[in-house]
């Protein structure tokens, strides 16, 4: 299905957002060295129903580069692209820039930055995956806005572009009509959120199930989970299996004696070796995992705080409250309220 673009772009834009039978045009801007997963993850979400619905699929995807032709990715796979000039004056529903190990070279490429800036003016919605945020930043589109990128690059983004409010925690953010996301796999979360905004949460869930995605994650989740953080900081993987078991059994009475028994060590020796290996005492590690699990319940379920405290092994609300204050500097009820406000801001358009 091809759109006939008339001169009244605002009229076309309104139609494209309201007529569910219209294909939404998604344009990826690519350049040499882009990270293949940054592109292929969102691409799979948008193209998921293409084989089944053909021209009636909700999205039509195109790849654009400055000059067109074949563009090599970081995985030595080439993407066939249209020249940007081919899209002059054509309305775009969603424009996406993706990340690359070459992104700092790319932002010095004046024709590329001018290309993105020009296409952005023709787009209803502008997005970035991972370090693709630097490309948007170079155009000035992120000035005065909140944005996120891969956690390793957040400091650089903030230092190089001080007008941007960089959030190093979230997996994706929406500020006005601009969306930014964290590294690689977060591009899938971003694409599912965009589908949710366009077609509703149930449709996004259907796609997530089909792709065997773990869940449709809200953008306010942390990029770096507690379990992953501890694995990264651990001096060995000696207790990885134990930590995984703890995460699945938070409702149990996880005393040092029980944990020591699972790894066939005496309680005293276990506590000493665990702390030396992971940088945390067993009790603090268990508490951190419980707080993370409780956060997940608070932001993604309607369970009561009392029920969540029981499910996560805190025994009572007061113990969970004290743990939240130690780790997050906020009470469970306040955390839920703040997250709900943020979630509503990010997804208010899904209810229109």
ROKOL-650691 format. One record per residue (C-alpha): x, y, z; residue number from 1; residue in three letters. Coordinates in Angstrom, 1 decimal. Example, Ala and Ser with C-alpha at 12.3 -4.5 7.8 and 13.67 -1.06 7.14 Angstrom:
<u:12.3	v:-4.5	w:7.8	nr:1	rest:ALA>
<u:13.7	v:-1.1	w:7.1	nr:2	rest:SER>
This chain:
<u:0.0	v:0.0	w:0.0	nr:1	rest:UNK>
<u:1.4	v:3.4	w:-1.0	nr:2	rest:UNK>
<u:0.3	v:6.6	w:0.5	nr:3	rest:UNK>
<u:-0.6	v:9.5	w:-1.7	nr:4	rest:UNK>
<u:0.9	v:12.5	w:0.1	nr:5	rest:UNK>
<u:-1.0	v:15.8	w:-0.4	nr:6	rest:UNK>
<u:0.5	v:19.2	w:0.5	nr:7	rest:UNK>
<u:-1.4	v:19.4	w:3.7	nr:8	rest:UNK>
<u:1.0	v:17.4	w:6.0	nr:9	rest:UNK>
<u:-1.0	v:18.1	w:9.1	nr:10	rest:UNK>
<u:-4.1	v:16.5	w:7.6	nr:11	rest:UNK>
<u:-2.1	v:13.5	w:6.5	nr:12	rest:UNK>
<u:-0.6	v:13.2	w:10.0	nr:13	rest:UNK>
<u:-4.0	v:13.2	w:11.6	nr:14	rest:UNK>
<u:-5.2	v:10.5	w:9.3	nr:15	rest:UNK>
<u:-2.2	v:8.4	w:9.8	nr:16	rest:UNK>
<u:-2.7	v:8.4	w:13.6	nr:17	rest:UNK>
<u:-6.4	v:7.7	w:13.5	nr:18	rest:UNK>
<u:-7.0	v:5.3	w:10.6	nr:19	rest:UNK>
<u:-6.0	v:1.9	w:11.9	nr:20	rest:UNK>
<u:-6.1	v:0.4	w:8.4	nr:21	rest:UNK>
<u:-3.3	v:2.7	w:7.2	nr:22	rest:UNK>
<u:0.3	v:1.4	w:7.3	nr:23	rest:UNK>
<u:2.6	v:3.4	w:9.5	nr:24	rest:UNK>
<u:5.8	v:4.3	w:7.8	nr:25	rest:UNK>
<u:8.9	v:3.4	w:9.9	nr:26	rest:UNK>
<u:12.2	v:4.7	w:8.6	nr:27	rest:UNK>
<u:15.5	v:3.6	w:10.0	nr:28	rest:UNK>
<u:18.5	v:6.0	w:9.3	nr:29	rest:UNK>
<u:21.6	v:3.8	w:9.0	nr:30	rest:UNK>
<u:25.3	v:4.5	w:8.4	nr:31	rest:UNK>
<u:28.4	v:2.3	w:8.2	nr:32	rest:UNK>
<u:29.2	v:0.3	w:11.3	nr:33	rest:UNK>
<u:25.7	v:0.3	w:12.9	nr:34	rest:UNK>
<u:25.0	v:-2.4	w:15.5	nr:35	rest:UNK>
<u:22.9	v:-5.0	w:13.8	nr:36	rest:UNK>
<u:20.9	v:-5.9	w:16.9	nr:37	rest:UNK>
<u:20.0	v:-2.3	w:17.4	nr:38	rest:UNK>
<u:18.3	v:-2.4	w:14.0	nr:39	rest:UNK>
<u:17.1	v:-6.1	w:13.8	nr:40	rest:UNK>
<u:15.4	v:-6.1	w:17.2	nr:41	rest:UNK>
<u:12.9	v:-3.3	w:16.6	nr:42	rest:UNK>
<u:12.7	v:-4.3	w:12.9	nr:43	rest:UNK>
<u:11.4	v:-7.8	w:14.0	nr:44	rest:UNK>
<u:8.7	v:-6.2	w:16.2	nr:45	rest:UNK>
<u:7.5	v:-3.8	w:13.4	nr:46	rest:UNK>
<u:7.6	v:-6.5	w:10.7	nr:47	rest:UNK>
<u:6.1	v:-9.3	w:12.9	nr:48	rest:UNK>
<u:2.8	v:-9.4	w:11.1	nr:49	rest:UNK>
<u:4.0	v:-8.7	w:7.6	nr:50	rest:UNK>
<u:4.0	v:-12.3	w:6.4	nr:51	rest:UNK>
<u:0.5	v:-12.8	w:7.7	nr:52	rest:UNK>
<u:-1.1	v:-9.6	w:6.7	nr:53	rest:UNK>
<u:1.0	v:-8.3	w:3.7	nr:54	rest:UNK>
<u:0.0	v:-4.8	w:2.7	nr:55	rest:UNK>
<u:-2.6	v:-4.8	w:5.5	nr:56	rest:UNK>
<u:0.2	v:-5.1	w:8.1	nr:57	rest:UNK>
<u:0.2	v:-2.1	w:10.5	nr:58	rest:UNK>
<u:3.8	v:-1.0	w:9.6	nr:59	rest:UNK>
<u:5.9	v:-0.5	w:6.5	nr:60	rest:UNK>
<u:9.6	v:-0.3	w:7.1	nr:61	rest:UNK>
<u:12.3	v:1.4	w:5.0	nr:62	rest:UNK>
<u:16.0	v:1.9	w:5.4	nr:63	rest:UNK>
<u:17.6	v:5.3	w:4.5	nr:64	rest:UNK>
<u:21.2	v:6.5	w:4.3	nr:65	rest:UNK>
<u:22.7	v:9.7	w:3.1	nr:66	rest:UNK>
<u:23.6	v:8.4	w:-0.4	nr:67	rest:UNK>
<u:21.6	v:5.2	w:-0.5	nr:68	rest:UNK>
<u:23.0	v:1.8	w:-1.6	nr:69	rest:UNK>
<u:24.5	v:-1.0	w:0.5	nr:70	rest:UNK>
<u:25.6	v:-0.1	w:4.0	nr:71	rest:UNK>
<u:27.7	v:-2.5	w:6.1	nr:72	rest:UNK>
<u:26.8	v:-3.3	w:9.7	nr:73	rest:UNK>
<u:29.1	v:-4.3	w:12.5	nr:74	rest:UNK>
<u:28.2	v:-7.9	w:11.8	nr:75	rest:UNK>
<u:29.4	v:-7.7	w:8.2	nr:76	rest:UNK>
<u:25.8	v:-7.9	w:7.0	nr:77	rest:UNK>
<u:24.9	v:-5.2	w:4.4	nr:78	rest:UNK>
<u:21.6	v:-3.3	w:4.4	nr:79	rest:UNK>
<u:20.2	v:-2.0	w:1.1	nr:80	rest:UNK>
<u:19.1	v:1.6	w:1.7	nr:81	rest:UNK>
<u:17.3	v:4.4	w:-0.1	nr:82	rest:UNK>
<u:19.0	v:7.7	w:-0.6	nr:83	rest:UNK>
<u:17.6	v:10.3	w:1.9	nr:84	rest:UNK>
<u:16.7	v:12.6	w:-1.0	nr:85	rest:UNK>
<u:14.1	v:10.1	w:-2.1	nr:86	rest:UNK>
<u:12.1	v:10.9	w:1.1	nr:87	rest:UNK>
<u:12.1	v:14.7	w:0.7	nr:88	rest:UNK>
<u:8.7	v:16.0	w:1.6	nr:89	rest:UNK>
<u:7.2	v:12.6	w:2.5	nr:90	rest:UNK>
<u:5.5	v:12.2	w:5.8	nr:91	rest:UNK>
<u:7.1	v:9.7	w:8.1	nr:92	rest:UNK>
<u:5.3	v:8.1	w:11.1	nr:93	rest:UNK>
<u:8.4	v:6.9	w:13.0	nr:94	rest:UNK>
<u:12.0	v:7.9	w:12.4	nr:95	rest:UNK>
<u:14.6	v:5.7	w:14.2	nr:96	rest:UNK>
<u:18.4	v:6.2	w:14.5	nr:97	rest:UNK>
<u:20.3	v:3.2	w:15.8	nr:98	rest:UNK>
<u:23.6	v:2.8	w:17.6	nr:99	rest:UNK>
<u:27.1	v:2.0	w:16.4	nr:100	rest:UNK>
<u:30.6	v:1.6	w:17.5	nr:101	rest:UNK>
<u:31.3	v:4.2	w:14.9	nr:102	rest:UNK>
<u:28.8	v:6.7	w:16.3	nr:103	rest:UNK>
<u:31.4	v:9.3	w:17.3	nr:104	rest:UNK>
<u:32.7	v:9.3	w:13.8	nr:105	rest:UNK>
<u:29.1	v:9.5	w:12.5	nr:106	rest:UNK>
<u:28.2	v:12.6	w:14.5	nr:107	rest:UNK>
<u:31.1	v:14.4	w:12.8	nr:108	rest:UNK>
<u:29.5	v:13.6	w:9.4	nr:109	rest:UNK>
<u:27.7	v:16.8	w:8.6	nr:110	rest:UNK>
<u:25.5	v:15.4	w:5.7	nr:111	rest:UNK>
<u:24.3	v:12.6	w:8.0	nr:112	rest:UNK>
<u:23.3	v:15.0	w:10.8	nr:113	rest:UNK>
<u:21.6	v:17.3	w:8.3	nr:114	rest:UNK>
<u:19.8	v:14.3	w:6.8	nr:115	rest:UNK>
<u:18.4	v:13.2	w:10.3	nr:116	rest:UNK>
<u:17.4	v:16.8	w:11.2	nr:117	rest:UNK>
<u:15.5	v:17.2	w:7.9	nr:118	rest:UNK>
<u:13.8	v:13.8	w:8.1	nr:119	rest:UNK>
<u:12.8	v:14.6	w:11.8	nr:120	rest:UNK>
<u:10.8	v:17.6	w:10.6	nr:121	rest:UNK>
<u:8.8	v:15.3	w:8.4	nr:122	rest:UNK>
<u:8.2	v:12.7	w:11.2	nr:123	rest:UNK>
<u:5.4	v:12.3	w:13.7	nr:124	rest:UNK>
<u:7.6	v:10.4	w:16.1	nr:125	rest:UNK>
<u:11.4	v:10.4	w:16.5	nr:126	rest:UNK>
<u:13.3	v:7.6	w:18.2	nr:127	rest:UNK>
<u:16.8	v:6.3	w:19.0	nr:128	rest:UNK>
<u:18.2	v:3.0	w:20.0	nr:129	rest:UNK>
<u:21.3	v:2.8	w:22.2	nr:130	rest:UNK>
<u:24.0	v:5.2	w:21.1	nr:131	rest:UNK>
<u:21.8	v:6.4	w:18.3	nr:132	rest:UNK>
<u:20.9	v:9.0	w:20.9	nr:133	rest:UNK>
<u:24.2	v:10.8	w:20.0	nr:134	rest:UNK>
<u:23.0	v:11.3	w:16.5	nr:135	rest:UNK>
<u:19.8	v:12.9	w:17.7	nr:136	rest:UNK>
<u:21.8	v:14.9	w:20.2	nr:137	rest:UNK>
<u:24.1	v:16.2	w:17.4	nr:138	rest:UNK>
<u:21.0	v:17.6	w:15.6	nr:139	rest:UNK>
<u:19.9	v:19.5	w:18.7	nr:140	rest:UNK>
<u:16.7	v:17.6	w:18.9	nr:141	rest:UNK>
<u:17.3	v:16.4	w:22.5	nr:142	rest:UNK>
<u:18.2	v:19.9	w:23.9	nr:143	rest:UNK>
<u:16.0	v:20.6	w:26.9	nr:144	rest:UNK>
<u:14.7	v:17.0	w:26.9	nr:145	rest:UNK>
<u:15.1	v:13.9	w:29.0	nr:146	rest:UNK>
<u:16.9	v:11.1	w:27.2	nr:147	rest:UNK>
<u:18.7	v:7.8	w:27.8	nr:148	rest:UNK>
<u:21.3	v:5.7	w:26.1	nr:149	rest:UNK>
<u:23.4	v:2.6	w:26.9	nr:150	rest:UNK>
<u:24.5	v:2.9	w:30.6	nr:151	rest:UNK>
<u:28.2	v:2.9	w:29.5	nr:152	rest:UNK>
<u:27.6	v:6.0	w:27.4	nr:153	rest:UNK>
<u:25.3	v:8.1	w:29.7	nr:154	rest:UNK>
<u:28.1	v:10.1	w:31.3	nr:155	rest:UNK>
<u:29.6	v:10.9	w:27.8	nr:156	rest:UNK>
<u:26.2	v:12.0	w:26.5	nr:157	rest:UNK>
<u:25.7	v:14.2	w:29.5	nr:158	rest:UNK>
<u:29.2	v:15.7	w:29.3	nr:159	rest:UNK>
<u:29.1	v:16.3	w:25.6	nr:160	rest:UNK>
<u:25.5	v:17.6	w:25.5	nr:161	rest:UNK>
<u:24.8	v:19.4	w:28.8	nr:162	rest:UNK>
<u:21.4	v:20.7	w:27.6	nr:163	rest:UNK>
<u:20.1	v:17.1	w:27.7	nr:164	rest:UNK>
<u:18.7	v:15.7	w:31.0	nr:165	rest:UNK>
<u:20.3	v:12.2	w:30.8	nr:166	rest:UNK>
<u:18.6	v:9.4	w:32.8	nr:167	rest:UNK>
<u:21.1	v:6.6	w:33.3	nr:168	rest:UNK>
<u:18.6	v:4.2	w:34.7	nr:169	rest:UNK>
<u:15.6	v:3.8	w:32.4	nr:170	rest:UNK>
<u:15.5	v:1.3	w:29.5	nr:171	rest:UNK>
<u:13.6	v:3.8	w:27.4	nr:172	rest:UNK>
<u:12.1	v:7.3	w:27.8	nr:173	rest:UNK>
<u:9.5	v:9.4	w:26.1	nr:174	rest:UNK>
<u:9.7	v:13.2	w:26.1	nr:175	rest:UNK>
<u:7.1	v:14.8	w:23.8	nr:176	rest:UNK>
<u:7.3	v:13.0	w:20.5	nr:177	rest:UNK>
<u:10.9	v:11.9	w:21.0	nr:178	rest:UNK>
<u:11.7	v:8.4	w:22.4	nr:179	rest:UNK>
<u:15.2	v:7.2	w:23.4	nr:180	rest:UNK>
<u:16.3	v:3.8	w:24.6	nr:181	rest:UNK>
<u:19.2	v:2.0	w:26.2	nr:182	rest:UNK>
<u:21.4	v:-0.6	w:24.7	nr:183	rest:UNK>
<u:20.7	v:-3.3	w:22.1	nr:184	rest:UNK>
<u:17.8	v:-5.4	w:23.6	nr:185	rest:UNK>
<u:16.1	v:-2.3	w:25.0	nr:186	rest:UNK>
<u:15.4	v:-1.5	w:21.3	nr:187	rest:UNK>
<u:12.9	v:-4.4	w:21.4	nr:188	rest:UNK>
<u:11.3	v:-2.9	w:24.5	nr:189	rest:UNK>
<u:11.1	v:0.5	w:22.8	nr:190	rest:UNK>
<u:9.5	v:-1.0	w:19.7	nr:191	rest:UNK>
<u:6.9	v:-2.9	w:21.8	nr:192	rest:UNK>
<u:6.1	v:0.4	w:23.6	nr:193	rest:UNK>
<u:5.6	v:2.1	w:20.3	nr:194	rest:UNK>
<u:3.3	v:-0.7	w:19.1	nr:195	rest:UNK>
<u:1.4	v:-0.3	w:22.4	nr:196	rest:UNK>
<u:1.0	v:3.4	w:21.8	nr:197	rest:UNK>
<u:-0.2	v:2.8	w:18.2	nr:198	rest:UNK>
<u:-2.3	v:-0.3	w:18.5	nr:199	rest:UNK>
<u:-2.9	v:-0.9	w:22.2	nr:200	rest:UNK>
<u:-1.2	v:-2.9	w:24.9	nr:201	rest:UNK>
<u:-2.9	v:-6.2	w:24.0	nr:202	rest:UNK>
<u:-1.4	v:-6.1	w:20.5	nr:203	rest:UNK>
<u:2.0	v:-5.5	w:21.9	nr:204	rest:UNK>
<u:1.6	v:-8.4	w:24.3	nr:205	rest:UNK>
<u:0.7	v:-10.7	w:21.4	nr:206	rest:UNK>
<u:3.8	v:-9.8	w:19.6	nr:207	rest:UNK>
<u:6.0	v:-10.2	w:22.7	nr:208	rest:UNK>
<u:4.5	v:-13.7	w:23.3	nr:209	rest:UNK>
<u:5.2	v:-14.7	w:19.7	nr:210	rest:UNK>
<u:8.8	v:-13.4	w:19.9	nr:211	rest:UNK>
<u:9.2	v:-15.2	w:23.3	nr:212	rest:UNK>
<u:10.1	v:-11.9	w:24.9	nr:213	rest:UNK>
<u:10.2	v:-12.2	w:28.7	nr:214	rest:UNK>
<u:7.7	v:-9.5	w:29.2	nr:215	rest:UNK>
<u:6.5	v:-6.1	w:27.9	nr:216	rest:UNK>
<u:8.8	v:-4.0	w:30.1	nr:217	rest:UNK>
<u:7.8	v:-0.5	w:31.1	nr:218	rest:UNK>
<u:10.5	v:2.1	w:30.4	nr:219	rest:UNK>
<u:11.1	v:3.1	w:34.0	nr:220	rest:UNK>
<u:12.8	v:-0.2	w:34.8	nr:221	rest:UNK>
<u:16.5	v:-0.1	w:35.6	nr:222	rest:UNK>
<u:19.0	v:-1.0	w:32.8	nr:223	rest:UNK>
<u:21.2	v:-3.0	w:35.2	nr:224	rest:UNK>
<u:19.4	v:-5.6	w:37.4	nr:225	rest:UNK>
<u:20.7	v:-6.3	w:40.9	nr:226	rest:UNK>
<u:21.6	v:-9.9	w:39.9	nr:227	rest:UNK>
<u:23.5	v:-8.8	w:36.8	nr:228	rest:UNK>
<u:25.3	v:-6.1	w:38.8	nr:229	rest:UNK>
<u:26.4	v:-8.5	w:41.4	nr:230	rest:UNK>
<u:27.6	v:-11.0	w:38.7	nr:231	rest:UNK>
<u:29.6	v:-8.2	w:37.0	nr:232	rest:UNK>
<u:31.2	v:-7.1	w:40.3	nr:233	rest:UNK>
<u:31.9	v:-10.7	w:41.6	nr:234	rest:UNK>
<u:35.4	v:-12.0	w:41.5	nr:235	rest:UNK>
<u:34.2	v:-15.3	w:40.3	nr:236	rest:UNK>
<u:31.0	v:-17.1	w:39.3	nr:237	rest:UNK>
<u:31.2	v:-19.3	w:42.3	nr:238	rest:UNK>
<u:27.9	v:-18.3	w:43.8	nr:239	rest:UNK>
<u:25.9	v:-17.6	w:40.6	nr:240	rest:UNK>
<u:23.8	v:-20.7	w:40.9	nr:241	rest:UNK>
<u:23.0	v:-19.9	w:44.6	nr:242	rest:UNK>
<u:22.0	v:-16.3	w:43.7	nr:243	rest:UNK>
<u:19.7	v:-17.6	w:41.0	nr:244	rest:UNK>
<u:18.1	v:-20.0	w:43.5	nr:245	rest:UNK>
<u:17.7	v:-17.2	w:46.0	nr:246	rest:UNK>
<u:15.9	v:-15.1	w:43.4	nr:247	rest:UNK>
<u:13.4	v:-17.9	w:42.8	nr:248	rest:UNK>
<u:12.9	v:-18.5	w:46.5	nr:249	rest:UNK>
<u:12.7	v:-15.0	w:48.1	nr:250	rest:UNK>
<u:9.5	v:-16.0	w:50.0	nr:251	rest:UNK>
<u:11.6	v:-18.5	w:52.1	nr:252	rest:UNK>
<u:13.5	v:-17.9	w:55.3	nr:253	rest:UNK>
<u:16.8	v:-17.4	w:53.7	nr:254	rest:UNK>
<u:19.1	v:-17.5	w:56.7	nr:255	rest:UNK>
<u:22.8	v:-17.9	w:56.3	nr:256	rest:UNK>
<u:22.5	v:-21.5	w:57.6	nr:257	rest:UNK>
<u:20.2	v:-22.5	w:54.8	nr:258	rest:UNK>
<u:22.4	v:-20.8	w:52.1	nr:259	rest:UNK>
<u:25.5	v:-22.4	w:53.5	nr:260	rest:UNK>
<u:23.9	v:-25.8	w:53.5	nr:261	rest:UNK>
<u:23.0	v:-25.4	w:49.8	nr:262	rest:UNK>
<u:26.7	v:-24.9	w:48.9	nr:263	rest:UNK>
<u:28.0	v:-27.5	w:51.4	nr:264	rest:UNK>
<u:29.9	v:-25.0	w:53.5	nr:265	rest:UNK>
<u:29.8	v:-24.1	w:57.2	nr:266	rest:UNK>
<u:27.8	v:-20.9	w:57.9	nr:267	rest:UNK>
<u:30.8	v:-19.0	w:59.2	nr:268	rest:UNK>
<u:33.1	v:-20.0	w:56.3	nr:269	rest:UNK>
<u:30.3	v:-19.4	w:53.8	nr:270	rest:UNK>
<u:29.5	v:-15.9	w:55.1	nr:271	rest:UNK>
<u:33.2	v:-15.0	w:54.9	nr:272	rest:UNK>
<u:33.9	v:-16.4	w:51.4	nr:273	rest:UNK>
<u:30.6	v:-15.0	w:50.0	nr:274	rest:UNK>
<u:31.4	v:-11.5	w:51.1	nr:275	rest:UNK>
<u:35.0	v:-11.7	w:49.8	nr:276	rest:UNK>
<u:33.7	v:-13.0	w:46.4	nr:277	rest:UNK>
<u:30.7	v:-10.8	w:45.8	nr:278	rest:UNK>
<u:31.4	v:-7.7	w:47.9	nr:279	rest:UNK>
<u:28.2	v:-8.1	w:49.9	nr:280	rest:UNK>
<u:27.3	v:-10.1	w:53.0	nr:281	rest:UNK>
<u:24.7	v:-12.8	w:52.3	nr:282	rest:UNK>
<u:22.0	v:-11.0	w:54.2	nr:283	rest:UNK>
<u:22.6	v:-7.7	w:52.2	nr:284	rest:UNK>
<u:22.5	v:-9.6	w:49.0	nr:285	rest:UNK>
<u:19.2	v:-11.3	w:49.8	nr:286	rest:UNK>
<u:17.7	v:-8.0	w:50.8	nr:287	rest:UNK>
<u:18.8	v:-6.3	w:47.6	nr:288	rest:UNK>
<u:17.2	v:-9.1	w:45.5	nr:289	rest:UNK>
<u:14.0	v:-8.8	w:47.6	nr:290	rest:UNK>
<u:13.9	v:-5.0	w:47.0	nr:291	rest:UNK>
<u:14.4	v:-5.5	w:43.3	nr:292	rest:UNK>
<u:11.6	v:-8.2	w:43.1	nr:293	rest:UNK>
<u:9.3	v:-5.9	w:45.2	nr:294	rest:UNK>
<u:10.0	v:-3.0	w:42.8	nr:295	rest:UNK>
<u:9.0	v:-5.2	w:39.9	nr:296	rest:UNK>
<u:5.7	v:-6.2	w:41.6	nr:297	rest:UNK>
<u:5.0	v:-2.5	w:42.5	nr:298	rest:UNK>
<u:5.4	v:-1.2	w:39.0	nr:299	rest:UNK>
<u:3.9	v:-4.0	w:37.0	nr:300	rest:UNK>
<u:1.1	v:-5.5	w:39.1	nr:301	rest:UNK>
<u:-1.9	v:-4.4	w:41.2	nr:302	rest:UNK>
<u:-0.9	v:-6.6	w:44.2	nr:303	rest:UNK>
<u:-1.2	v:-4.8	w:47.5	nr:304	rest:UNK>
<u:1.9	v:-3.7	w:49.3	nr:305	rest:UNK>
<u:1.2	v:-6.2	w:52.1	nr:306	rest:UNK>
<u:0.9	v:-9.0	w:49.6	nr:307	rest:UNK>
<u:4.1	v:-8.0	w:47.9	nr:308	rest:UNK>
<u:6.0	v:-7.9	w:51.2	nr:309	rest:UNK>
<u:4.9	v:-11.5	w:51.8	nr:310	rest:UNK>
<u:5.7	v:-12.7	w:48.3	nr:311	rest:UNK>
<u:9.2	v:-11.2	w:48.5	nr:312	rest:UNK>
<u:10.0	v:-12.6	w:52.0	nr:313	rest:UNK>
<u:9.9	v:-9.4	w:54.0	nr:314	rest:UNK>
<u:7.3	v:-10.8	w:56.4	nr:315	rest:UNK>
<u:5.7	v:-7.5	w:57.1	nr:316	rest:UNK>
<u:5.3	v:-4.0	w:55.5	nr:317	rest:UNK>
<u:7.6	v:-2.3	w:58.0	nr:318	rest:UNK>
<u:10.6	v:-4.5	w:57.1	nr:319	rest:UNK>
<u:10.0	v:-3.8	w:53.4	nr:320	rest:UNK>
<u:9.7	v:-0.1	w:54.0	nr:321	rest:UNK>
<u:13.0	v:0.1	w:55.8	nr:322	rest:UNK>
<u:14.7	v:-1.9	w:53.1	nr:323	rest:UNK>
<u:13.3	v:0.4	w:50.4	nr:324	rest:UNK>
<u:14.5	v:3.5	w:52.3	nr:325	rest:UNK>
<u:18.0	v:2.0	w:52.6	nr:326	rest:UNK>
<u:18.2	v:1.0	w:48.9	nr:327	rest:UNK>
<u:16.0	v:3.5	w:47.1	nr:328	rest:UNK>
<u:15.5	v:6.4	w:49.6	nr:329	rest:UNK>
<u:11.8	v:6.1	w:49.1	nr:330	rest:UNK>
<u:9.0	v:4.1	w:50.7	nr:331	rest:UNK>
<u:7.2	v:1.3	w:48.7	nr:332	rest:UNK>
<u:3.9	v:3.3	w:48.5	nr:333	rest:UNK>
<u:5.7	v:6.4	w:47.3	nr:334	rest:UNK>
<u:7.7	v:4.3	w:44.8	nr:335	rest:UNK>
<u:4.5	v:2.9	w:43.3	nr:336	rest:UNK>
<u:3.0	v:6.3	w:43.2	nr:337	rest:UNK>
<u:6.0	v:7.9	w:41.5	nr:338	rest:UNK>
<u:6.4	v:5.1	w:39.0	nr:339	rest:UNK>
<u:2.7	v:5.1	w:38.2	nr:340	rest:UNK>
<u:2.9	v:8.9	w:37.4	nr:341	rest:UNK>
<u:5.9	v:8.3	w:35.2	nr:342	rest:UNK>
<u:4.3	v:5.3	w:33.4	nr:343	rest:UNK>
<u:1.1	v:7.3	w:32.8	nr:344	rest:UNK>
<u:3.1	v:10.1	w:31.3	nr:345	rest:UNK>
<u:5.0	v:7.7	w:29.0	nr:346	rest:UNK>
<u:1.9	v:5.8	w:27.9	nr:347	rest:UNK>
<u:-1.0	v:8.3	w:28.2	nr:348	rest:UNK>
<u:-1.4	v:8.3	w:24.4	nr:349	rest:UNK>
<u:-2.4	v:4.6	w:24.5	nr:350	rest:UNK>
<u:-5.7	v:5.5	w:26.1	nr:351	rest:UNK>
<u:-6.7	v:8.3	w:23.6	nr:352	rest:UNK>
